[in-house]
Amino acid sequence: MYPCLMQRRLQREADCLLLARLSAAEAVRMACSDCANPYFAVFWPLSSDSATQPLRTPSRFRRAIAFSAYGLLFAGLGFAAAASPLVPGLLDVTRHRSDEDSLRAYVPKDDETKAVDDFINGHPLAAEMRQNPDMIESRPHMRLPDALRRHNLTGGTLLGPGRITVPPVCWTEKGGKSLVSISHLGTDVCGHPGIVHGGLLATMLDEGLARCCFAALPHNVGVTAKLEINYRKPVHAGTYVVLRARTIRVEGRKAWVEGQLETLAAKGEEPVVLAQASALFVSPRFASVMAKLNATS
């Protein structure tokens, strides 16, 4: 029995010496190998390189670079997905619309608006304006890009059936001398029952008188400095109105304009004056920037 015990003791000591030469990572690798012999990992001869070479792992710097790259990639994909609906609107904002474009831009969506639109375009006043070579026809609100028009008061919020039924048709004299426009006011813009709210009339006069003098001001844009209105007659809902304006005086960055709202009279009839206004408009010092953003100038 003694030689057998000595042999086992020597074998255990040899095993301990061999394991001491192995790195921890190499021992784990060999222990997890798919070798069927449990003693294979211990007695398999190893080269000095494999016994002493540590297992290589990626550095912290490389891991940080990898995580940053993946983060930027997924952030970029997320931004592209979120911004994709805005791209058509941004492209639309940059596209210039001429007066002719504004006339073609509006298409009635139902029989009611089509009837109103046909009545305005077929009225004798419209024919008279179109015969004057000094008058430029347009639909100013339709020059606004769709992405901006939906947030505009008179071109978006107040435009549509029951309100300002169709985009007003406008004729502006060259040089900012005068203006004529035709609008239809629906039944949903009342103050008193059946009577159009005076605030809407004031807004129409403010915009109409301003648009009249834009071409006479530096950079074709101005802001309201003063507006006075005298209401003459109540304006009944569901009627057509005409806005007339003319520039009285221009001095540098200032322009004085007078105008009125009146009924759209039939041929041979005299229009009824509904409201009169006078205003002072000033081209601001930052007008060059405003002119680029103001698509209705």
C-alpha positions as CSV (number, residue, x, y, z in Angstrom):
1,M,0.0,0.0,0.0
2,Y,2.9,2.3,0.7
3,P,4.1,2.7,-2.9
4,C,0.5,3.4,-4.0
5,L,0.1,6.2,-1.4
6,M,3.4,7.7,-2.4
7,Q,2.3,7.7,-6.1
8,R,-1.0,9.5,-5.3
9,R,0.8,12.1,-3.1
10,L,3.4,12.8,-5.9
11,Q,0.5,13.1,-8.4
12,R,-1.3,15.7,-6.2
13,E,1.9,17.7,-5.8
14,A,2.5,17.7,-9.6
15,D,-1.1,18.9,-10.1
16,C,-0.7,21.8,-7.7
17,L,2.6,22.9,-9.4
18,L,0.9,22.8,-12.8
19,L,-2.1,24.8,-11.7
20,A,0.1,27.4,-10.1
21,R,1.6,28.1,-13.5
22,L,-1.8,28.8,-15.0
23,S,-3.4,32.2,-15.0
24,A,-6.9,32.4,-13.5
25,A,-8.5,33.2,-16.9
26,E,-6.7,30.2,-18.6
27,A,-7.8,27.8,-15.8
28,V,-11.4,28.9,-16.2
29,R,-11.2,28.5,-20.0
30,M,-9.8,25.0,-19.7
31,A,-12.2,24.0,-17.0
32,C,-15.2,25.1,-19.1
33,S,-13.9,23.3,-22.3
34,D,-16.0,20.6,-23.7
35,C,-13.4,17.9,-23.1
36,A,-14.9,14.7,-21.8
37,N,-11.8,13.7,-19.7
38,P,-11.8,15.6,-16.3
39,Y,-8.0,15.2,-16.1
40,F,-7.5,16.5,-19.6
41,A,-7.3,20.1,-18.6
42,V,-4.7,19.3,-15.9
43,F,-2.3,17.0,-17.7
44,W,-2.6,18.5,-21.2
45,P,0.8,20.0,-22.0
46,L,0.7,23.8,-22.3
47,S,3.2,26.1,-24.0
48,S,4.8,28.8,-22.0
49,D,3.0,31.5,-24.0
50,S,-0.5,30.1,-23.3
51,A,0.3,29.7,-19.6
52,T,1.6,33.2,-19.0
53,Q,-0.4,35.3,-21.6
54,P,-3.4,37.1,-19.9
55,L,-6.8,37.2,-21.6
56,R,-7.2,40.4,-23.5
57,T,-10.2,42.6,-22.7
58,P,-11.3,45.9,-24.4
59,S,-10.1,49.0,-22.6
60,R,-12.4,51.5,-20.9
61,F,-11.6,54.1,-23.5
62,R,-12.7,51.8,-26.4
63,R,-15.9,50.9,-24.6
64,A,-16.7,54.6,-24.0
65,I,-16.1,55.3,-27.7
66,A,-18.3,52.5,-28.8
67,F,-21.1,53.5,-26.4
68,S,-20.9,57.1,-27.6
69,A,-21.0,56.1,-31.2
70,Y,-24.1,54.0,-30.7
71,G,-25.7,56.8,-28.7
72,L,-25.1,59.3,-31.4
73,L,-26.4,56.9,-34.0
74,F,-29.7,56.2,-32.3
75,A,-30.1,59.9,-31.3
76,G,-29.7,60.9,-34.9
77,L,-32.2,58.2,-36.1
78,G,-34.7,59.5,-33.4
79,F,-34.3,63.1,-34.5
80,A,-34.7,62.2,-38.1
81,A,-37.9,60.3,-37.4
82,A,-39.3,63.2,-35.3
83,A,-38.4,65.9,-37.8
84,S,-39.5,64.1,-41.0
85,P,-43.1,65.5,-40.8
86,L,-41.6,69.1,-40.6
87,V,-39.5,68.8,-43.7
88,P,-42.4,69.5,-46.2
89,G,-43.4,72.5,-44.2
90,L,-39.9,73.9,-44.0
91,L,-39.5,73.5,-47.8
92,D,-42.8,75.2,-48.2
93,V,-41.8,78.2,-46.2
94,T,-38.7,78.8,-48.4
95,R,-40.7,78.7,-51.6
96,H,-41.7,82.2,-53.0
97,R,-45.3,82.7,-54.0
98,S,-46.2,85.3,-56.6
99,D,-49.5,87.1,-57.0
100,E,-50.5,84.7,-59.7
101,D,-49.7,81.8,-57.5
102,S,-51.9,83.2,-54.8
103,L,-54.9,83.3,-57.2
104,R,-54.4,79.7,-58.2
105,A,-53.8,78.5,-54.6
106,Y,-57.4,78.6,-53.4
107,V,-59.8,75.8,-54.4
108,P,-63.3,75.9,-52.9
109,K,-64.1,72.7,-50.9
110,D,-67.9,72.7,-51.0
111,D,-70.8,74.2,-52.9
112,E,-71.3,77.1,-50.5
113,T,-67.8,78.4,-50.7
114,K,-67.8,77.8,-54.5
115,A,-70.9,79.9,-54.9
116,V,-69.4,82.8,-52.8
117,D,-66.1,82.6,-54.7
118,D,-67.9,82.6,-58.1
119,F,-70.0,85.6,-57.0
120,I,-67.0,87.7,-56.1
121,N,-65.0,86.8,-59.3
122,G,-68.0,87.5,-61.5
123,H,-69.1,90.8,-59.9
124,P,-68.8,94.0,-62.1
125,L,-66.4,95.5,-59.5
126,A,-64.0,92.7,-60.1
127,A,-64.3,93.1,-63.9
128,E,-63.7,96.9,-63.5
129,M,-60.5,96.3,-61.4
130,R,-59.1,93.8,-63.9
131,Q,-59.4,96.3,-66.7
132,N,-57.2,98.7,-64.9
133,P,-53.5,98.0,-65.8
134,D,-52.2,99.8,-62.7
135,M,-54.1,97.4,-60.3
136,I,-52.4,94.1,-59.3
137,E,-54.8,91.3,-58.4
138,S,-53.9,88.8,-55.7
139,R,-55.2,86.8,-52.7
140,P,-52.6,88.0,-50.1
141,H,-53.4,85.4,-47.5
142,M,-52.7,82.6,-50.0
143,R,-49.1,83.8,-50.4
144,L,-48.5,82.6,-46.8
145,P,-47.0,79.1,-46.7
146,D,-49.4,76.5,-45.4
147,A,-47.2,75.9,-42.3
148,L,-47.6,79.6,-41.3
149,R,-51.1,80.3,-42.6
150,R,-52.7,77.9,-40.2
151,H,-51.4,80.0,-37.3
152,N,-52.4,83.4,-38.9
153,L,-55.5,85.2,-37.6
154,T,-57.2,86.3,-40.7
155,G,-55.5,83.8,-43.1
156,G,-56.1,80.8,-40.9
157,T,-58.2,81.1,-37.7
158,L,-60.8,83.4,-39.2
159,L,-60.8,81.9,-42.7
160,G,-63.5,79.4,-43.7
161,P,-67.2,78.8,-43.9
162,G,-69.2,80.9,-41.4
163,R,-66.3,83.3,-40.9
164,I,-64.4,85.0,-43.7
165,T,-65.8,82.5,-46.1
166,V,-63.2,82.7,-48.8
167,P,-59.8,84.4,-49.0
168,P,-60.5,88.0,-49.9
169,V,-59.7,89.1,-53.5
170,C,-57.5,92.2,-53.5
171,W,-56.3,94.7,-56.1
172,T,-53.4,96.9,-55.1
173,E,-52.3,100.0,-57.2
174,K,-48.6,100.1,-58.1
175,G,-46.4,102.1,-55.8
176,G,-48.7,101.6,-52.8
177,K,-51.2,104.3,-53.8
178,S,-54.6,102.6,-53.3
179,L,-56.3,99.2,-52.6
180,V,-59.7,97.6,-53.2
181,S,-60.7,94.2,-51.8
182,I,-63.9,92.1,-51.7
183,S,-64.8,89.8,-48.8
184,H,-67.7,87.7,-47.6
185,L,-68.5,87.6,-43.8
186,G,-70.3,84.6,-42.6
187,T,-72.7,84.0,-39.7
188,D,-70.2,82.9,-37.1
189,V,-68.4,86.2,-36.5
190,C,-71.1,88.1,-34.7
191,G,-71.0,90.2,-31.6
192,H,-74.7,91.0,-31.3
193,P,-77.0,88.5,-32.9
194,G,-76.8,88.8,-36.7
195,I,-74.3,91.7,-36.5
196,V,-70.6,91.2,-37.4
197,H,-68.3,91.9,-34.4
198,G,-66.7,95.4,-34.6
199,G,-63.4,93.9,-33.6
200,L,-63.3,91.8,-36.8
201,L,-64.1,95.0,-38.9
202,A,-61.2,96.8,-37.1
203,T,-58.9,93.9,-37.9
204,M,-59.9,94.0,-41.6
205,L,-59.3,97.8,-41.8
206,D,-56.0,97.5,-40.0
207,E,-54.7,94.9,-42.4
208,G,-56.2,96.5,-45.5
209,L,-54.9,100.0,-44.9
210,A,-51.5,98.6,-44.1
211,R,-51.3,96.5,-47.2
212,C,-52.3,99.5,-49.2
213,C,-49.1,101.4,-48.3
214,F,-46.6,98.6,-48.1
215,A,-45.2,99.2,-51.5
216,A,-44.5,102.9,-50.6
217,L,-42.5,102.0,-47.5
218,P,-38.9,100.8,-47.2
219,H,-38.6,97.0,-47.6
220,N,-42.4,96.9,-48.3
221,V,-43.4,96.4,-44.7
222,G,-44.8,98.5,-41.9
223,V,-46.4,98.2,-38.5
224,T,-49.4,100.0,-37.1
225,A,-48.6,103.1,-35.0
226,K,-52.1,104.6,-34.9
227,L,-55.5,103.5,-36.0
228,E,-58.8,105.4,-35.7
229,I,-62.2,103.9,-36.7
230,N,-65.6,105.4,-36.9
231,Y,-68.4,102.9,-37.2
232,R,-71.2,104.2,-39.4
233,K,-73.6,101.3,-40.0
234,P,-74.0,97.8,-38.5
235,V,-72.7,95.1,-40.8
236,H,-75.1,92.2,-41.2
237,A,-73.7,88.7,-41.1
238,G,-73.7,86.8,-44.3
239,T,-73.0,89.8,-46.6
240,Y,-70.3,90.9,-49.0
241,V,-68.2,93.9,-48.1
242,V,-65.7,96.1,-50.0
243,L,-62.6,97.6,-48.4
244,R,-61.2,100.7,-50.1
245,A,-58.0,102.4,-49.0
246,R,-55.6,105.1,-50.4
247,T,-52.3,106.4,-49.2
248,I,-52.5,110.1,-48.3
249,R,-48.9,110.9,-47.5
250,V,-45.5,109.2,-47.2
251,E,-42.5,110.6,-45.3
252,G,-39.4,108.4,-45.0
253,R,-40.5,105.4,-42.9
254,K,-44.0,106.7,-42.2
255,A,-47.2,106.5,-44.3
256,W,-50.6,107.9,-43.6
257,V,-53.6,106.0,-45.0
258,E,-57.4,106.4,-45.1
259,G,-60.0,103.9,-46.0
260,Q,-63.5,102.5,-45.5
261,L,-65.7,99.4,-45.5
262,E,-68.8,99.6,-47.7
263,T,-71.4,97.2,-49.0
264,L,-70.8,95.4,-52.3
265,A,-73.4,97.3,-54.4
266,A,-75.1,95.9,-57.5
267,K,-74.6,97.6,-60.8
268,G,-76.2,101.0,-60.8
269,E,-76.5,101.2,-57.0
270,E,-74.6,103.3,-54.5
271,P,-72.6,101.5,-51.8
272,V,-73.4,102.1,-48.2
273,V,-70.4,103.2,-46.0
274,L,-70.2,100.9,-43.0
275,A,-67.0,102.1,-41.2
276,Q,-64.3,104.6,-41.9
277,A,-60.7,104.6,-40.7
278,S,-57.4,106.5,-40.8
279,A,-54.1,105.1,-39.8
280,L,-50.3,105.8,-39.5
281,F,-47.9,103.0,-40.4
282,V,-44.2,103.0,-39.7
283,S,-41.5,100.8,-41.4
284,P,-39.4,99.6,-38.4
285,R,-35.6,99.7,-38.3
286,F,-35.6,95.9,-38.5
287,A,-37.9,95.9,-41.6
288,S,-35.3,94.1,-43.7
289,V,-35.7,91.0,-41.5
290,M,-39.5,91.3,-41.4
291,A,-39.7,91.6,-45.1
292,K,-38.1,88.1,-45.5
293,L,-40.7,86.6,-43.0
294,N,-43.7,88.5,-44.3
295,A,-45.0,86.5,-47.2
296,T,-48.0,88.9,-47.7
297,S,-45.9,92.0,-48.5
